Amino acid sequence: MHTKYFFLLAFSFLVSTADATDVNPTGKFGYVKLKMPAGAKKLFPSEFKANFIKIFKGKVAIPGPDMATKVFEGDGCLQIQGATRLQYVQMCGYKIAEGKTLEIPLSLVQIKVDLKLMETDLAPLPTVELVANEPKIEIQKELGEARTILAKPLSYLLPSGKYEVRFSGVEVLKGESKSFEVMDATEQIVDITPKDLRAEIVVKAEAPKYEVPNRNQYKINEVFVIARDVGTIPKKTETWDPLSNQSKYAQAKEIPFSDKAWEKKFKVYPYSSVGTYRHEVVINNLVVPLTLASGAVETIELNALNVNHIDGTMAGYFTVHQVEATGERLFKWREPQMRYLTSIGNPVNGQPDAAGDTGYVPTSKTVFVPNGFQYKVRSYAFDEVGEFRAQSEHDVDLR
């Protein structure tokens, strides 16, 4: 019994005298905290998210404002990701110190524009750029078309610094940039609405006396306002056909005709005087080039050619020719819809085969031509034995 108690006592003595060492490692951590105004906090994290990126080491998500996020010491960048790719911002040059908290102030900036003063019916269309005049701030520079991206104010979380909003794509807006400065943890609205530098195109026509041929069937009296590059189109063959390849490289607005007098207005930004882009009005395949200036109104008046029956009672046909210095140009209504004279065979008196031509219109009809030019109207008729001949010719001077 004495031996057993001696063994237990000896073992108890050995255990009670063993050494215990506590090891408490310390990390080389610092902290990042975002400071922002109340309006910005409401958008975080529903619209904005933040990450702190360690150079070559990965990134750490920052859960929200006023929350200290633990990050290893060293250099890094703050990355803000918005609800759209346009709201991406990255700021570098931050240094995390061991045991210290780096507080980064961010401001809520809303960019807005009064689109009513920038709405256009045709190209060119203004685009918007946001530029940071700070080398350590990286942002999405090219934002896109103003009418799309600024349909409502565009919000940003930005560090303090100097910024600039620029317009591109429209020559007359290049001088309308807007510079602004962002202070620490503030809220501000930046209105970038430029001066109204649009031009206006007015197209108007008087009321027709006779029936206007059905455009849907015959493609007569088509009126377009067009923006296009004419640099590759030979000048003598300038035409416009919305079904041709030209339409792929242009914007066109078709104007519906009426049996009453009408007037249509279009707002556009002028093209640069240098280059081959321009605006045009096209009526019945006749191109009227426009030279536009900011704030100016260009009016194109269409004249109604009311062509009566021959001798007032005999139904016939007529053609319209534009008189130019180089000769005459026949109005050719867009093929292949108009086939009034399908029964005519060989040419008569030098006139083309009407079955393969699109220039003939029945009399007692109205067609429209732009003022400012000379025209010839020639009439034709069948006699009782079916012979087709030219009748009278008329000079129409609308200069």
Buried (B, 14 or more C-beta within 10 A) or exposed (E): EEEEEEEEEEEEEEEEEEEEEEEEEEEEBBBBBBBBBEEBBEBBBEBBBBBBBBEEEEBBEBEBBEEBBEBBBBBBBBBBBBEBEBBBBBBBEBEBEEEEEBBBBBBBBBBBBEBEEBEBBBBBBBBBBBBBEBEEBBBBEEBBEBBEBBEEEBBBBBBBBEBBBBBBBBBBBEEBBBEBEBEBBBEBEBEBBBEEBBBBBBBBBBEBBBEBBEBEEBBBBBBBBBBBBBEEBEEEEBBBBBEEEBBEEBBBBEBEBEEEEBEBEBBBBBBEEEEEBBBBBBBBBBBBEBEBEBEEEBEBBBBBBBBBBBEEEBEBBBBBBBBEEEEEBBBBBBEEBBBBBEEBEEEBEEBBEBEEBBBBBBBBBBBBBBEEBBBBBBBBBBEEEEEBEBBEEEEBEBE
